[in-house]
Amino acid sequence: MKLTRITTVSGPCDYWMGGQGSPVLLVHGGWAGAEAHWGAVWLDLAKQHTVIAIELPGIWRDFETSLVNYNDYASICADLLAALKLHDVAVVGNSLGASIGWQLASDRPDLVRHLIMVDGFPPRKLPIRKVLGAVPFRSLALRSLIANFYSPAVLKTAFCDPANVPDAIRANLSQSGSDMANIMFRLLYSVTSSPDLLSTKIDFIWGEQDGLPQLGLASGRKLCSANPSSRIFPIAQAGHLPQVENPIAFITAIQQVLSDDGEE
């Protein structure tokens, strides 16, 4: 996999790319970049696919470059695919990356042939959204977001075995948790309506031991049941990043997802 910078219609974009075959776009989560999220599996994926792993701007570093909403992040993914002259792409998104993948499939169904959501949900409107816009309540919401998702303590529940946590994720949550939570709150707050059902084919891969609030396997099964014809593939001995904790089982699941549709 090679890290490259390309200029798209929306500006410079960093991405990793390697392999050959039908294209697969990997969209990382909010705790670190593409390598920390996908490095354990992208070489295996690249044996049968052209793998593109985008670096989302301003999510975990260089926060001044962050974008305003999910549509903007979906747009840079679409612009990258256009610059690479790729379409009919399988999109695999983890956590925040799953939300962005959903938005991409919603905005540009012409580009996405298959969406694979890994321990993540569609962009969802915050409960009592208007109330959370007030400064005191926003502060409370941010503190809750940090405590539940962006502090080092969450690694004990997010991972089946905290020893599996990538060094970059551990360091980022220790050093920049509040900054990342601010970016995430802005994205969450930007959602003003419930997501529509997609026309794109969707499947789910979920770590069985994901202990983050509202992100357990039961929540993944409920989401799967709400999307007709979708399937869910639980990954044993894995939490919120199943591709990191159990890469062999994750690759097996991805291969089944794609081969069942004649995509391998």
TORKE-44626 format. One record per residue: residue number from 1; x, y, z of N, C-alpha, C in turn. Coordinates in Angstrom, 2 decimals, decimal comma. Layout:
residues N
<atom NUM <X Y Z> <X Y Z> <X Y Z>>;
...
This chain:
residues 264
<atom 1 <0,85 -1,19 0,00> <0,00 0,00 0,00> <0,88 1,24 0,00>>;
<atom 2 <0,54 2,18 -0,85> <1,34 3,39 -1,00> <0,50 4,61 -0,65>>;
<atom 3 <1,08 5,50 0,17> <0,41 6,73 0,53> <0,69 7,79 -0,53>>;
<atom 4 <-0,39 8,41 -1,04> <-0,28 9,36 -2,14> <-1,17 10,56 -1,84>>;
<atom 5 <-0,79 11,71 -2,37> <-1,66 12,90 -2,34> <-2,08 13,22 -3,76>>;
<atom 6 <-3,37 13,47 -3,93> <-3,90 13,81 -5,24> <-4,74 15,08 -5,10>>;
<atom 7 <-4,78 15,88 -6,15> <-5,62 17,06 -6,15> <-6,94 16,73 -6,83>>;
<atom 8 <-8,03 16,88 -6,08> <-9,37 16,63 -6,60> <-10,07 17,98 -6,79>>;
<atom 9 <-11,32 17,95 -7,24> <-12,05 19,19 -7,44> <-12,29 19,92 -6,12>>;
<atom 10 <-12,23 19,19 -5,00> <-12,42 19,83 -3,70> <-11,11 20,12 -2,98>>;
<atom 11 <-9,98 19,87 -3,66> <-8,69 20,16 -3,06> <-7,83 18,93 -2,89>>;
<atom 12 <-6,70 19,04 -2,18> <-5,80 17,90 -2,00> <-6,42 16,83 -1,12>>;
<atom 13 <-6,12 15,58 -1,44> <-6,66 14,45 -0,68> <-5,58 13,38 -0,56>>;
<atom 14 <-5,35 12,91 0,65> <-4,39 11,84 0,89> <-5,11 10,50 0,92>>;
<atom 15 <-4,48 9,50 0,34> <-5,07 8,16 0,32> <-3,98 7,11 0,15>>;
<atom 16 <-4,29 5,91 0,59> <-3,44 4,74 0,37> <-4,07 3,91 -0,74>>;
<atom 17 <-3,22 3,27 -1,54> <-3,76 2,47 -2,64> <-2,83 1,32 -2,96>>;
<atom 18 <-3,42 0,19 -3,29> <-2,63 -0,96 -3,68> <-3,53 -2,08 -4,19>>;
<atom 19 <-2,92 -3,09 -4,78> <-3,65 -4,25 -5,25> <-4,24 -4,06 -6,63>>;
<atom 20 <-5,03 -5,04 -7,04> <-5,70 -4,98 -8,33> <-6,97 -5,81 -8,26>>;
<atom 21 <-7,93 -5,44 -9,09> <-9,22 -6,12 -9,08> <-10,32 -5,11 -8,86>>;
<atom 22 <-11,51 -5,58 -8,53> <-12,64 -4,69 -8,31> <-12,34 -3,75 -7,14>>;
<atom 23 <-12,74 -2,48 -7,24> <-12,32 -1,48 -6,25> <-13,07 -1,57 -4,93>>;
<atom 24 <-12,32 -1,37 -3,85> <-12,86 -1,33 -2,49> <-12,34 -0,06 -1,82>>;
<atom 25 <-13,25 0,80 -1,37> <-12,88 2,01 -0,65> <-13,04 1,77 0,84>>;
<atom 26 <-11,96 1,99 1,60> <-11,98 1,86 3,05> <-12,07 3,24 3,68>>;
<atom 27 <-13,02 3,41 4,60> <-13,23 4,71 5,25> <-13,05 4,51 6,76>>;
<atom 28 <-12,04 5,15 7,32> <-11,67 4,90 8,71> <-12,59 5,61 9,70>>;
<atom 29 <-12,44 5,24 10,97> <-13,23 5,84 12,04> <-12,60 7,09 12,59>>;
<atom 30 <-13,08 7,51 13,75> <-12,71 8,82 14,27> <-11,57 8,85 15,26>>;
<atom 31 <-10,94 7,73 15,54> <-9,90 7,70 16,56> <-8,49 7,84 16,02>>;
<atom 32 <-8,31 7,60 14,74> <-6,98 7,66 14,11> <-7,19 7,61 12,60>>;
<atom 33 <-6,09 7,44 11,86> <-6,16 7,45 10,41> <-6,33 6,08 9,81>>;
<atom 34 <-6,13 6,01 8,50> <-6,41 4,80 7,73> <-5,52 3,63 8,15>>;
<atom 35 <-4,25 3,88 8,38> <-3,34 2,78 8,68> <-3,70 2,09 9,99>>;
<atom 36 <-4,03 2,87 11,03> <-4,38 2,28 12,33> <-5,65 1,44 12,21>>;
<atom 37 <-6,60 1,89 11,37> <-7,87 1,18 11,25> <-7,80 -0,01 10,29>>;
<atom 38 <-7,00 0,10 9,23> <-7,07 -0,89 8,16> <-5,77 -1,64 7,89>>;
<atom 39 <-4,69 -1,22 8,54> <-3,40 -1,82 8,23> <-3,32 -3,32 8,46>>;
<atom 40 <-4,15 -3,85 9,35> <-4,12 -5,28 9,65> <-4,76 -6,13 8,55>>;
<atom 41 <-5,55 -5,48 7,66> <-6,29 -6,27 6,67> <-6,10 -5,80 5,23>>;
<atom 42 <-5,53 -4,60 5,02> <-5,58 -4,10 3,65> <-4,70 -4,87 2,67>>;
<atom 43 <-3,61 -5,47 3,13> <-2,79 -6,26 2,21> <-3,52 -7,53 1,76>>;
<atom 44 <-4,25 -8,16 2,68> <-5,04 -9,33 2,30> <-6,15 -8,94 1,32>>;
<atom 45 <-6,80 -7,81 1,58> <-7,82 -7,34 0,65> <-7,23 -7,04 -0,72>>;
<atom 46 <-6,01 -6,52 -0,73> <-5,37 -6,12 -1,98> <-4,95 -7,31 -2,84>>;
<atom 47 <-5,03 -8,52 -2,30> <-4,73 -9,69 -3,12> <-5,77 -9,91 -4,20>>;
<atom 48 <-7,00 -9,42 -3,98> <-8,07 -9,63 -4,94> <-8,78 -8,34 -5,38>>;
<atom 49 <-8,39 -7,21 -4,77> <-9,10 -5,97 -5,04> <-8,11 -4,80 -5,17>>;
<atom 50 <-8,54 -3,80 -5,89> <-7,87 -2,50 -5,82> <-8,39 -1,82 -4,56>>;
<atom 51 <-7,51 -1,62 -3,60> <-7,90 -1,09 -2,30> <-7,50 0,38 -2,21>>;
<atom 52 <-8,46 1,22 -1,88> <-8,22 2,65 -1,66> <-8,65 2,97 -0,24>>;
<atom 53 <-7,74 3,51 0,56> <-8,05 3,88 1,93> <-7,84 5,38 2,09>>;
<atom 54 <-8,93 6,11 2,19> <-8,86 7,57 2,26> <-8,42 8,03 3,64>>;
<atom 55 <-7,70 9,15 3,69> <-7,39 9,82 4,96> <-8,36 11,00 5,10>>;
<atom 56 <-9,29 10,87 6,03> <-10,30 11,91 6,23> <-9,65 13,13 6,90>>;
<atom 57 <-9,83 14,31 6,34> <-9,16 15,49 6,91> <-9,81 15,96 8,22>>;
<atom 58 <-8,95 16,34 9,16> <-9,41 17,04 10,35> <-10,15 16,21 11,37>>;
<atom 59 <-10,13 14,90 11,24> <-10,87 14,04 12,16> <-10,07 13,73 13,43>>;
<atom 60 <-8,78 13,46 13,26> <-7,98 13,04 14,42> <-6,68 13,86 14,56>>;
<atom 61 <-6,46 14,76 13,62> <-5,32 15,68 13,68> <-5,63 16,83 12,72>>;
<atom 62 <-4,79 17,88 12,76> <-5,02 19,04 11,87> <-6,49 19,45 11,91>>;
<atom 63 <-6,99 19,68 13,11> <-8,43 19,86 13,30> <-8,98 21,09 12,57>>;
<atom 64 <-8,12 22,03 12,24> <-8,57 23,20 11,51> <-9,00 22,86 10,08>>;
<atom 65 <-8,64 21,66 9,61> <-9,03 21,24 8,25> <-10,32 20,42 8,25>>;
<atom 66 <-10,94 20,24 9,41> <-12,15 19,41 9,48> <-13,28 20,03 8,66>>;
<atom 67 <-14,18 19,18 8,20> <-15,30 19,61 7,37> <-16,55 19,78 8,23>>;
<atom 68 <-17,57 20,35 7,64> <-18,74 20,79 8,42> <-19,70 19,66 8,72>>;
<atom 69 <-19,93 18,76 7,76> <-20,98 17,76 7,94> <-20,65 16,48 7,19>>;
<atom 70 <-21,53 15,49 7,33> <-21,32 14,20 6,68> <-21,35 14,34 5,16>>;
<atom 71 <-22,19 15,22 4,64> <-22,24 15,40 3,18> <-20,90 15,84 2,63>>;
<atom 72 <-20,21 16,73 3,38> <-18,90 17,20 2,92> <-17,89 16,06 2,90>>;
<atom 73 <-17,93 15,22 3,93> <-17,00 14,09 3,95> <-17,33 13,07 2,86>>;
<atom 74 <-18,62 12,86 2,62> <-19,01 11,98 1,52> <-18,54 12,56 0,18>>;
<atom 75 <-18,59 13,88 0,06> <-18,18 14,52 -1,19> <-16,70 14,33 -1,48>>;
<atom 76 <-15,86 14,40 -0,43> <-14,43 14,20 -0,71> <-14,14 12,76 -1,10>>;
<atom 77 <-14,94 11,82 -0,55> <-14,79 10,43 -0,99> <-15,19 10,30 -2,45>>;
<atom 78 <-16,30 10,92 -2,81> <-16,76 10,87 -4,21> <-15,75 11,55 -5,13>>;
<atom 79 <-15,19 12,67 -4,69> <-14,21 13,38 -5,52> <-12,94 12,56 -5,71>>;
<atom 80 <-12,54 11,83 -4,66> <-11,37 10,97 -4,79> <-11,64 9,86 -5,81>>;
<atom 81 <-12,79 9,22 -5,72> <-13,12 8,16 -6,67> <-13,17 8,71 -8,09>>;
<atom 82 <-13,72 9,92 -8,25> <-13,77 10,53 -9,58> <-12,37 10,81 -10,11>>;
<atom 83 <-11,50 11,31 -9,25> <-10,13 11,62 -9,67> <-9,38 10,36 -10,07>>;
<atom 84 <-9,72 9,25 -9,43> <-9,08 7,97 -9,75> <-9,81 7,22 -10,87>>;
<atom 85 <-10,90 7,85 -11,35> <-11,72 7,26 -12,42> <-12,27 5,89 -12,01>>;
<atom 86 <-12,80 5,85 -10,79> <-13,36 4,61 -10,26> <-14,86 4,80 -10,00>>;
<atom 87 <-15,61 3,74 -10,25> <-17,04 3,72 -9,94> <-17,40 2,27 -9,64>>;
<atom 88 <-18,66 2,01 -9,32> <-19,08 0,65 -9,00> <-18,18 0,08 -7,90>>;
<atom 89 <-18,08 0,83 -6,81> <-17,12 0,55 -5,74> <-17,83 -0,08 -4,54>>;
<atom 90 <-17,17 -1,05 -3,91> <-17,61 -1,55 -2,60> <-16,99 -0,64 -1,54>>;
<atom 91 <-17,83 -0,08 -0,68> <-17,37 0,84 0,36> <-17,46 0,15 1,71>>;
<atom 92 <-16,34 0,14 2,43> <-16,29 -0,46 3,76> <-15,95 0,64 4,75>>;
<atom 93 <-16,87 0,94 5,66> <-16,66 2,01 6,63> <-16,77 1,49 8,05>>;
<atom 94 <-15,85 1,92 8,89> <-15,84 1,51 10,31> <-16,22 2,69 11,19>>;
<atom 95 <-17,22 2,50 12,05> <-17,62 3,50 13,02> <-18,04 4,80 12,31>>;
<atom 96 <-17,34 5,91 12,55> <-17,62 7,14 11,82> <-17,56 6,90 10,32>>;
<atom 97 <-16,61 6,09 9,88> <-16,49 5,78 8,45> <-17,71 5,10 7,89>>;
<atom 98 <-18,44 4,33 8,73> <-19,69 3,72 8,28> <-20,74 4,79 8,02>>;
<atom 99 <-20,80 5,79 8,90> <-21,76 6,89 8,71> <-21,44 7,64 7,42>>;
<atom 100 <-20,16 7,90 7,19> <-19,77 8,60 5,96> <-20,06 7,74 4,74>>;
<atom 101 <-19,80 6,44 4,86> <-20,12 5,53 3,76> <-21,60 5,52 3,43>>;
<atom 102 <-22,43 5,55 4,47> <-23,88 5,62 4,26> <-24,25 6,91 3,52>>;
<atom 103 <-23,66 8,03 3,96> <-23,96 9,30 3,30> <-23,51 9,29 1,85>>;
<atom 104 <-22,36 8,68 1,58> <-21,86 8,57 0,21> <-22,83 7,76 -0,65>>;
<atom 105 <-23,30 6,63 -0,10> <-24,23 5,79 -0,86> <-25,56 6,51 -1,08>>;
<atom 106 <-25,95 7,35 -0,11> <-27,19 8,12 -0,24> <-27,05 9,23 -1,29>>;
<atom 107 <-25,92 9,94 -1,23> <-25,70 11,07 -2,13> <-25,31 10,64 -3,54>>;
<atom 108 <-24,52 9,54 -3,64> <-23,98 9,12 -4,93> <-24,17 7,61 -5,13>>;
<atom 109 <-25,41 7,16 -5,24> <-25,63 5,71 -5,45> <-25,02 5,20 -6,75>>;
<atom 110 <-24,72 6,11 -7,67> <-24,09 5,71 -8,92> <-22,66 5,22 -8,71>>;
<atom 111 <-22,05 5,60 -7,59> <-20,66 5,21 -7,33> <-20,54 3,94 -6,48>>;
<atom 112 <-21,55 3,68 -5,65> <-21,43 2,63 -4,63> <-22,28 1,42 -5,00>>;
<atom 113 <-21,63 0,30 -5,26> <-22,38 -0,91 -5,59> <-22,76 -1,70 -4,35>>;
<atom 114 <-21,99 -1,52 -3,27> <-22,21 -2,32 -2,07> <-21,62 -1,56 -0,89>>;
<atom 115 <-22,39 -1,42 0,17> <-21,93 -0,73 1,38> <-21,81 -1,75 2,50>>;
<atom 116 <-20,64 -1,82 3,12> <-20,41 -2,71 4,25> <-20,14 -1,85 5,48>>;
<atom 117 <-21,08 -1,89 6,41> <-21,02 -1,10 7,64> <-20,36 -1,93 8,74>>;
<atom 118 <-19,28 -1,41 9,30> <-18,54 -2,12 10,35> <-18,71 -1,37 11,66>>;
<atom 119 <-19,52 -1,94 12,57> <-19,74 -1,33 13,89> <-20,06 0,16 13,77>>;
<atom 120 <-21,04 0,47 12,94> <-21,39 1,87 12,76> <-22,80 2,03 12,25>>;
<atom 121 <-23,33 3,24 12,41> <-24,71 3,56 12,08> <-24,79 4,63 11,02>>;
<atom 122 <-25,96 4,78 10,38> <-26,16 5,93 9,50> <-26,09 7,23 10,30>>;
<atom 123 <-25,84 8,35 9,65> <-25,93 9,64 10,35> <-27,31 9,79 10,97>>;
<atom 124 <-27,33 10,08 12,28> <-28,61 10,14 12,99> <-28,79 11,48 13,69>>;
<atom 125 <-30,00 11,98 13,65> <-30,32 13,22 14,33> <-30,21 13,05 15,84>>;
<atom 126 <-29,53 13,97 16,51> <-29,39 13,91 17,95> <-30,74 14,07 18,65>>;
<atom 127 <-30,98 13,29 19,71> <-32,16 13,57 20,53> <-32,06 14,98 21,12>>;
<atom 128 <-33,20 15,63 21,29> <-33,26 17,01 21,80> <-32,19 17,90 21,17>>;
<atom 129 <-32,10 17,81 19,85> <-31,04 18,52 19,12> <-31,06 20,02 19,39>>;
<atom 130 <-32,25 20,64 19,37> <-32,32 22,08 19,56> <-31,81 22,49 20,94>>;
<atom 131 <-32,13 21,70 21,94> <-31,67 22,00 23,31> <-30,15 21,94 23,37>>;
<atom 132 <-29,55 20,95 22,69> <-28,10 20,76 22,75> <-27,34 21,89 22,05>>;
<atom 133 <-28,05 22,72 21,28> <-27,39 23,85 20,66> <-27,06 24,97 21,63>>;
<atom 134 <-27,73 25,00 22,78> <-27,44 26,02 23,80> <-26,13 25,71 24,48>>;
<atom 135 <-25,34 26,73 24,78> <-23,97 26,55 25,28> <-23,88 25,64 26,50>>;
<atom 136 <-24,70 25,83 27,55> <-24,54 24,96 28,73> <-24,81 23,49 28,41>>;
<atom 137 <-25,83 23,24 27,59> <-26,18 21,86 27,27> <-25,17 21,26 26,29>>;
<atom 138 <-24,64 22,10 25,42> <-23,58 21,63 24,53> <-22,37 21,16 25,35>>;
<atom 139 <-22,02 21,91 26,39> <-20,89 21,52 27,24> <-21,15 20,18 27,92>>;
<atom 140 <-22,38 19,99 28,38> <-22,74 18,70 28,99> <-22,63 17,57 27,97>>;
<atom 141 <-23,12 17,83 26,76> <-23,07 16,81 25,71> <-21,63 16,46 25,35>>;
<atom 142 <-20,78 17,47 25,30> <-19,38 17,22 24,98> <-18,71 16,38 26,06>>;
<atom 143 <-19,00 16,70 27,31> <-18,41 15,92 28,40> <-18,86 14,46 28,34>>;
<atom 144 <-20,13 14,27 28,01> <-20,64 12,91 27,87> <-19,99 12,19 26,69>>;
<atom 145 <-19,81 12,90 25,59> <-19,18 12,31 24,41> <-17,74 11,90 24,71>>;
<atom 146 <-17,02 12,75 25,42> <-15,64 12,42 25,79> <-15,62 11,20 26,70>>;
<atom 147 <-16,48 11,20 27,73> <-16,47 10,11 28,70> <-16,83 8,77 28,07>>;
<atom 148 <-17,77 8,79 27,12> <-18,27 7,54 26,54> <-17,53 7,07 25,30>>;
<atom 149 <-16,85 8,02 24,60> <-16,26 7,64 23,32> <-14,84 8,16 23,07>>;
<atom 150 <-14,40 9,18 23,80> <-13,14 9,82 23,43> <-12,17 10,00 24,59>>;
<atom 151 <-12,21 9,11 25,55> <-11,21 9,09 26,61> <-10,51 7,74 26,58>>;
<atom 152 <-9,29 7,65 27,10> <-8,59 6,36 27,11> <-9,37 5,26 27,82>>;
<atom 153 <-10,24 5,65 28,77> <-10,99 4,64 29,53> <-11,93 3,83 28,65>>;
<atom 154 <-12,37 4,40 27,51> <-13,34 3,69 26,68> <-12,72 2,48 25,99>>;
<atom 155 <-11,40 2,43 25,93> <-10,74 1,31 25,25> <-11,01 -0,01 25,95>>;
<atom 156 <-11,32 0,05 27,24> <-11,60 -1,18 27,99> <-12,91 -1,82 27,54>>;
<atom 157 <-13,84 -1,00 27,08> <-15,12 -1,54 26,62> <-15,20 -1,65 25,10>>;
<atom 158 <-14,42 -0,82 24,40> <-14,46 -0,84 22,94> <-13,73 -2,04 22,35>>;
<atom 159 <-12,75 -2,56 23,07> <-11,95 -3,67 22,57> <-12,18 -4,93 23,41>>;
<atom 160 <-12,17 -6,05 22,75> <-12,26 -7,32 23,46> <-11,06 -7,48 24,40>>;
<atom 161 <-9,89 -7,09 23,92> <-8,66 -7,13 24,71> <-7,94 -5,80 24,50>>;
<atom 162 <-7,86 -4,96 25,54> <-7,21 -3,65 25,37> <-5,76 -3,73 24,89>>;
<atom 163 <-5,15 -4,89 25,02> <-3,79 -5,05 24,50> <-3,76 -4,94 22,97>>;
<atom 164 <-4,93 -5,09 22,34> <-5,00 -5,03 20,88> <-5,13 -3,61 20,34>>;
<atom 165 <-5,24 -2,62 21,22> <-5,44 -1,24 20,78> <-4,21 -0,75 20,01>>;
<atom 166 <-4,37 -0,27 18,79> <-3,23 0,30 18,06> <-2,63 1,48 18,83>>;
<atom 167 <-1,31 1,61 18,77> <-0,62 2,67 19,50> <-1,15 4,05 19,12>>;
<atom 168 <-1,45 4,25 17,84> <-1,91 5,56 17,39> <-3,23 5,94 18,03>>;
<atom 169 <-4,12 4,96 18,17> <-5,42 5,24 18,79> <-5,25 5,54 20,27>>;
<atom 170 <-4,43 4,77 20,94> <-4,19 5,02 22,37> <-3,61 6,42 22,58>>;
<atom 171 <-2,64 6,80 21,75> <-2,01 8,11 21,88> <-3,00 9,23 21,56>>;
<atom 172 <-3,79 9,06 20,52> <-4,72 10,11 20,12> <-5,79 10,37 21,19>>;
<atom 173 <-6,32 9,31 21,77> <-7,33 9,49 22,80> <-6,73 10,13 24,06>>;
<atom 174 <-5,47 9,86 24,31> <-4,81 10,46 25,48> <-4,51 11,93 25,26>>;
<atom 175 <-4,14 12,28 24,04> <-3,66 13,64 23,76> <-4,71 14,56 23,15>>;
<atom 176 <-5,66 14,00 22,41> <-6,55 14,86 21,61> <-8,02 14,48 21,73>>;
<atom 177 <-8,38 13,77 22,78> <-9,75 13,30 22,91> <-10,78 14,41 22,86>>;
<atom 178 <-10,52 15,52 23,55> <-11,51 16,60 23,57> <-11,63 17,26 22,20>>;
<atom 179 <-10,52 17,39 21,48> <-10,58 17,96 20,13> <-11,38 17,06 19,19>>;
<atom 180 <-11,14 15,76 19,27> <-11,87 14,83 18,41> <-13,35 14,82 18,76>>;
<atom 181 <-13,67 14,92 20,05> <-15,07 14,96 20,48> <-15,77 16,21 19,94>>;
<atom 182 <-15,07 17,34 19,92> <-15,65 18,56 19,37> <-16,00 18,40 17,90>>;
<atom 183 <-15,10 17,78 17,14> <-15,37 17,54 15,72> <-16,57 16,61 15,57>>;
<atom 184 <-16,61 15,56 16,39> <-17,69 14,59 16,29> <-19,03 15,23 16,67>>;
<atom 185 <-19,03 16,07 17,69> <-20,27 16,73 18,08> <-20,79 17,61 16,93>>;
<atom 186 <-19,88 18,32 16,27> <-20,30 19,17 15,16> <-20,92 18,34 14,04>>;
<atom 187 <-20,35 17,18 13,76> <-20,93 16,32 12,74> <-22,30 15,81 13,17>>;
<atom 188 <-22,39 15,34 14,40> <-23,67 14,85 14,90> <-24,73 15,95 14,88>>;
<atom 189 <-24,34 17,14 15,28> <-25,29 18,24 15,35> <-25,73 18,70 13,97>>;
<atom 190 <-24,92 18,42 12,97> <-25,26 18,85 11,61> <-26,42 18,06 11,01>>;
<atom 191 <-26,74 16,91 11,59> <-27,80 16,06 11,04> <-29,16 16,60 11,47>>;
<atom 192 <-30,01 16,91 10,53> <-31,30 17,53 10,85> <-32,50 16,64 10,52>>;
<atom 193 <-32,25 15,45 9,96> <-33,36 14,56 9,63> <-32,92 13,11 9,77>>;
<atom 194 <-33,87 12,21 9,82> <-33,56 10,79 9,91> <-33,09 10,27 8,55>>;
<atom 195 <-32,23 9,25 8,54> <-31,73 8,75 7,25> <-32,81 8,00 6,48>>;
<atom 196 <-32,76 8,13 5,17> <-33,65 7,37 4,31> <-33,06 5,98 4,06>>;
<atom 197 <-33,91 5,03 3,71> <-33,40 3,73 3,30> <-32,63 3,89 1,99>>;
<atom 198 <-31,58 3,10 1,84> <-30,74 3,19 0,65> <-31,18 2,21 -0,41>>;
<atom 199 <-30,92 2,56 -1,66> <-31,12 1,62 -2,75> <-29,92 0,69 -2,91>>;
<atom 200 <-28,77 1,14 -2,41> <-27,53 0,36 -2,49> <-27,62 -0,88 -1,60>>;
<atom 201 <-27,04 -1,97 -2,03> <-26,98 -3,18 -1,21> <-26,13 -2,90 0,03>>;
<atom 202 <-26,62 -3,36 1,19> <-25,94 -3,11 2,46> <-25,75 -4,42 3,20>>;
<atom 203 <-24,58 -4,57 3,80> <-24,34 -5,65 4,76> <-23,59 -5,07 5,95>>;
<atom 204 <-23,59 -5,83 7,05> <-23,00 -5,37 8,31> <-22,00 -6,40 8,82>>;
<atom 205 <-20,87 -5,88 9,32> <-19,90 -6,70 10,05> <-19,77 -6,07 11,44>>;
<atom 206 <-19,83 -6,91 12,48> <-19,92 -6,35 13,84> <-19,09 -7,16 14,82>>;
<atom 207 <-18,27 -6,48 15,61> <-17,54 -7,15 16,67> <-18,47 -7,58 17,79>>;
<atom 208 <-18,42 -8,85 18,15> <-19,35 -9,38 19,15> <-19,17 -8,74 20,53>>;
<atom 209 <-17,96 -8,28 20,83> <-17,69 -7,71 22,14> <-17,60 -6,18 22,13>>;
<atom 210 <-18,21 -5,55 21,15> <-18,25 -4,08 21,15> <-19,09 -3,64 22,34>>;
<atom 211 <-18,46 -2,95 23,31> <-19,15 -2,52 24,51> <-19,44 -1,04 24,57>>;
<atom 212 <-19,24 -0,32 23,49> <-19,54 1,11 23,48> <-21,05 1,32 23,57>>;
<atom 213 <-21,49 2,42 24,18> <-22,93 2,67 24,33> <-23,66 2,64 22,99>>;
<atom 214 <-24,75 1,85 22,95> <-25,61 1,73 21,78> <-24,89 1,15 20,56>>;
<atom 215 <-23,77 0,50 20,78> <-23,02 -0,08 19,67> <-22,74 -1,56 19,86>>;
<atom 216 <-23,48 -2,18 20,78> <-23,34 -3,62 20,97> <-23,92 -4,40 19,81>>;
<atom 217 <-23,67 -5,69 19,81> <-24,13 -6,55 18,71> <-25,65 -6,51 18,57>>;
<atom 218 <-26,37 -6,40 19,68> <-27,84 -6,34 19,61> <-28,28 -5,12 18,80>>;
<atom 219 <-27,58 -3,99 18,96> <-27,91 -2,79 18,18> <-27,60 -3,01 16,70>>;
<atom 220 <-26,51 -3,71 16,43> <-26,18 -4,02 15,05> <-27,22 -4,91 14,40>>;
<atom 221 <-27,71 -5,90 15,14> <-28,75 -6,78 14,61> <-30,04 -6,00 14,34>>;
<atom 222 <-30,38 -5,08 15,24> <-31,58 -4,27 15,05> <-31,46 -3,41 13,79>>;
<atom 223 <-30,28 -2,83 13,59> <-30,05 -2,02 12,39> <-30,16 -2,88 11,14>>;
<atom 224 <-29,60 -4,07 11,20> <-29,65 -4,98 10,06> <-31,10 -5,32 9,72>>;
<atom 225 <-31,91 -5,60 10,74> <-33,30 -5,98 10,50> <-34,11 -4,83 9,90>>;
<atom 226 <-33,65 -3,60 10,13> <-34,35 -2,44 9,59> <-34,02 -2,18 8,12>>;
<atom 227 <-33,06 -2,93 7,59> <-32,65 -2,75 6,19> <-32,89 -4,05 5,43>>;
<atom 228 <-33,98 -4,12 4,69> <-34,36 -5,36 4,01> <-33,23 -5,93 3,16>>;
<atom 229 <-33,12 -7,25 3,21> <-32,14 -8,01 2,41> <-30,71 -7,88 2,90>>;
<atom 230 <-30,46 -7,11 3,96> <-29,09 -7,01 4,47> <-28,79 -8,19 5,38>>;
<atom 231 <-27,51 -8,42 5,60> <-27,05 -9,50 6,47> <-26,07 -8,92 7,48>>;
<atom 232 <-25,91 -9,64 8,60> <-24,92 -9,23 9,58> <-23,99 -10,40 9,84>>;
<atom 233 <-22,70 -10,09 9,93> <-21,66 -11,08 10,16> <-20,95 -10,75 11,47>>;
<atom 234 <-21,31 -11,42 12,57> <-20,65 -11,16 13,85> <-19,21 -11,69 13,82>>;
<atom 235 <-18,31 -10,94 14,42> <-16,90 -11,35 14,51> <-16,58 -11,64 15,98>>;
<atom 236 <-16,24 -12,87 16,26> <-15,93 -13,28 17,63> <-14,60 -12,70 18,08>>;
<atom 237 <-14,45 -12,58 19,38> <-13,20 -12,10 19,99> <-12,77 -10,75 19,40>>;
<atom 238 <-13,74 -9,88 19,24> <-13,46 -8,56 18,67> <-14,49 -7,56 19,16>>;
<atom 239 <-14,05 -6,31 19,29> <-14,92 -5,23 19,70> <-15,21 -4,27 18,57>>;
<atom 240 <-15,00 -2,97 18,82> <-15,42 -1,93 17,91> <-14,62 -1,90 16,61>>;
<atom 241 <-13,42 -2,43 16,63> <-12,59 -2,52 15,42> <-12,28 -3,99 15,15>>;
<atom 242 <-13,26 -4,75 14,64> <-13,04 -6,19 14,45> <-11,93 -6,49 13,46>>;
<atom 243 <-11,69 -5,59 12,51> <-10,62 -5,81 11,55> <-9,25 -5,75 12,20>>;
<atom 244 <-9,14 -5,09 13,34> <-7,89 -5,00 14,08> <-7,72 -6,20 15,02>>;
<atom 245 <-8,80 -6,56 15,71> <-8,69 -7,60 16,74> <-8,77 -9,02 16,18>>;
<atom 246 <-9,51 -9,21 15,12> <-9,62 -10,55 14,54> <-9,59 -10,43 13,02>>;
<atom 247 <-8,42 -10,07 12,48> <-8,33 -9,80 11,04> <-8,65 -10,99 10,16>>;
<atom 248 <-8,32 -12,20 10,62> <-8,59 -13,39 9,79> <-10,10 -13,58 9,62>>;
<atom 249 <-10,84 -13,48 10,73> <-12,30 -13,62 10,65> <-12,91 -12,48 9,85>>;
<atom 250 <-12,34 -11,29 9,98> <-12,85 -10,13 9,24> <-12,67 -10,34 7,74>>;
<atom 251 <-11,50 -10,77 7,32> <-11,26 -11,01 5,89> <-12,18 -12,10 5,37>>;
<atom 252 <-12,39 -13,14 6,16> <-13,30 -14,21 5,76> <-14,70 -13,66 5,53>>;
<atom 253 <-15,15 -12,78 6,43> <-16,48 -12,19 6,29> <-16,56 -11,30 5,05>>;
<atom 254 <-15,55 -10,48 4,83> <-15,54 -9,61 3,65> <-15,57 -10,44 2,37>>;
<atom 255 <-14,79 -11,49 2,34> <-14,76 -12,34 1,14> <-16,11 -12,97 0,88>>;
<atom 256 <-16,79 -13,37 1,97> <-18,12 -13,95 1,78> <-19,11 -12,90 1,30>>;
<atom 257 <-19,06 -11,71 1,88> <-19,96 -10,62 1,48> <-19,83 -10,34 0,00>>;
<atom 258 <-18,60 -10,26 -0,48> <-18,38 -9,90 -1,88> <-18,57 -11,07 -2,84>>;
<atom 259 <-18,15 -12,27 -2,43> <-18,25 -13,41 -3,32> <-19,70 -13,86 -3,50>>;
<atom 260 <-20,54 -13,67 -2,48> <-21,96 -14,06 -2,61> <-22,65 -13,26 -3,70>>;
<atom 261 <-22,12 -12,08 -4,02> <-22,70 -11,25 -5,07> <-21,91 -11,34 -6,37>>;
<atom 262 <-20,99 -12,29 -6,44> <-20,18 -12,42 -7,63> <-19,17 -11,31 -7,79>>;
<atom 263 <-18,73 -10,71 -6,65> <-17,82 -9,57 -6,71> <-16,37 -10,00 -6,49>>;
<atom 264 <-16,15 -11,26 -6,18> <-14,76 -11,71 -6,01> <-14,22 -12,16 -7,35>>;
